Amino acid sequence: MKVNLGSGVGEGIKKGPDWLNIDVHPFPLTWDVQYLQWDLRRGLPTECDSMELVTSSHMLEHLTHVEARLLIERCFKCLKSGGIFHSGIPNFPRLLRAYLDGDWDYILPPMMHFASNGLWAEVMTYALFNSPDDPHKSFWDVEFALWLLKDIGFINVKIVPFNPELDVDSELRIRYTFYIAGEKP
């Protein structure tokens, strides 16, 4: 079994009989997918040692670091030996570095649709805090994410490239995301 955490209800949905999509929001579409409406702060509703892959994209930042750690620990227990935890996480330090350096080519082009007037404050506010109904609750950087996976017990923890089979193929996601993976021994 493969599990897609925080799948959303649109283009992030994974199709196929071996995928379980989990999200806190109800699924209004009639697609033929496995979907479970579930608040992941309550844990992971799967059996231990039952999954080969757990993936998430732009989900962990919607949890506090404590909530995210508890969820990743549960993922570790639910993965089979050799199973992979994979996550795409917004690269907040890179976005802030671009802002501080005045690197508007990095910041503005893909995010202009979020800024009705093109002002940096509106763009950065959206990037950092998202929306009021589903706000970002934590900032992540590569070092912390890699450390956390290692501290939980994952091996072969590393930065991995974008994979269109595991994340939405969009310029916004590719530009503003770092990807990590770790294996359960």
C-alpha positions in Angstrom: 0.0 0.0 0.0 1.1 3.6 -0.8 -0.3 6.5 1.2 -0.7 10.1 0.1 -0.9 12.3 3.2 -2.7 15.7 2.9 -3.7 14.8 -0.7 -6.2 17.6 -1.0 -9.2 17.1 -3.2 -7.9 18.0 -6.7 -4.7 17.5 -8.7 -2.8 16.1 -5.7 -5.0 12.9 -5.6 -3.2 9.7 -6.5 -5.1 7.2 -8.6 -4.8 3.5 -8.6 -5.8 0.5 -6.4 -2.5 0.7 -4.4 -3.0 4.3 -3.3 -4.8 5.6 -0.2 -5.3 9.4 -0.2 -5.9 11.0 3.2 -6.9 14.6 3.8 -8.9 16.5 6.5 -11.3 17.9 3.9 -14.3 16.0 2.5 -13.8 14.6 -1.0 -16.6 16.0 -3.2 -15.6 14.4 -6.5 -16.8 11.1 -8.0 -13.4 9.9 -9.1 -12.6 6.2 -8.6 -10.0 6.6 -5.9 -9.4 5.4 -2.4 -9.9 8.4 -0.2 -10.2 8.8 3.6 -11.3 12.0 5.3 -9.1 12.1 8.4 -7.4 14.6 10.6 -3.8 13.4 10.5 -3.1 15.0 13.9 -5.0 12.0 15.3 -2.4 9.7 13.9 -2.4 7.4 10.9 -5.3 5.0 10.5 -3.3 2.1 9.1 -1.7 -1.0 10.5 1.9 -1.2 11.5 4.4 -2.6 9.0 1.8 -2.3 6.2 3.0 0.4 3.8 5.7 0.5 1.2 5.5 4.3 0.6 4.2 7.3 2.5 4.3 10.6 0.7 3.2 14.2 1.4 3.5 17.4 -0.4 3.0 20.8 1.1 1.3 19.3 4.1 3.8 19.2 7.0 3.9 23.0 7.3 0.2 22.9 8.1 1.2 21.1 11.4 3.2 22.3 14.3 6.7 20.7 14.5 5.4 18.6 17.4 2.4 17.4 15.5 4.5 16.7 12.4 7.0 14.7 14.4 4.2 12.6 15.9 2.8 11.9 12.5 6.2 11.0 11.0 6.9 8.7 13.9 3.5 7.0 13.2 4.5 6.7 9.5 7.8 5.1 10.6 5.8 2.4 12.6 3.4 1.8 9.7 6.1 1.4 7.0 7.4 -2.0 6.1 11.1 -2.6 6.4 12.6 -1.0 3.4 9.6 1.3 3.1 10.1 5.0 2.1 8.9 8.2 3.7 8.9 11.0 1.1 7.9 14.6 1.5 7.9 17.8 -0.4 8.1 20.8 1.9 8.0 24.6 1.0 11.6 25.9 1.1 10.9 29.0 3.3 14.5 29.9 3.8 15.1 30.0 0.1 12.1 32.2 -0.4 13.2 34.6 2.4 16.7 34.6 1.1 15.5 35.7 -2.3 13.4 38.4 -0.7 16.3 39.7 1.3 18.6 39.6 -1.7 16.0 41.4 -3.9 15.8 38.4 -6.2 12.4 39.3 -7.7 12.9 37.0 -10.6 12.9 34.1 -8.2 9.9 35.3 -6.1 7.5 37.0 -8.4 6.9 35.2 -11.7 5.2 32.0 -10.5 3.6 33.7 -7.5 2.0 36.7 -9.3 -1.3 35.0 -9.4 -1.4 35.3 -5.5 -0.6 39.0 -5.5 -3.4 41.1 -7.0 -1.2 44.2 -6.9 2.2 42.7 -7.3 3.5 44.1 -4.0 6.1 41.9 -2.2 4.2 42.1 1.1 1.2 40.4 -0.3 3.2 37.7 -2.0 5.3 37.0 1.1 2.3 37.0 3.4 0.6 34.3 1.2 3.8 32.3 0.9 4.5 32.3 4.6 1.0 32.1 6.1 -1.1 30.7 3.3 -4.9 31.1 3.9 -6.8 31.7 7.1 -8.8 28.5 6.8 -5.7 26.3 6.5 -2.7 28.3 7.7 0.9 27.3 7.8 1.8 26.5 11.4 5.5 25.8 11.0 8.5 26.8 8.8 10.9 24.1 7.6 14.4 24.1 6.3 16.4 21.2 4.7 18.7 20.7 7.8 15.8 20.4 10.2 13.8 18.0 8.0 16.8 15.7 7.4 17.7 15.8 11.1 14.1 14.9 12.1 13.9 11.9 9.8 17.3 10.6 11.1 16.3 11.3 14.7 13.1 9.2 14.3 15.2 6.3 12.9 15.1 6.5 9.2 18.2 5.5 7.2 19.5 6.7 3.8 18.0 10.1 4.6 18.6 12.5 1.8 17.4 15.3 -0.4 15.8 13.9 -3.5 14.8 15.5 -6.8 11.2 16.4 -7.9 9.3 13.3 -8.9 6.1 14.0 -11.0 4.7 10.7 -9.8 4.7 11.9 -6.2 3.9 15.7 -6.5 1.9 18.1 -8.7 4.0 19.0 -11.8 3.9 22.8 -11.6 6.5 25.5 -11.8 5.3 26.8 -8.4 5.8 23.4 -6.7 9.1 22.7 -8.3 10.6 26.2 -7.6 9.5 26.5 -4.0 9.9 23.0 -2.7 12.6 20.8 -1.4 12.1 17.0 -1.3 13.4 14.6 1.3 13.2 10.8 1.7 14.2 8.3 4.2 14.0 4.5 4.4 12.8 2.4 7.3 15.5 -0.1 8.2 
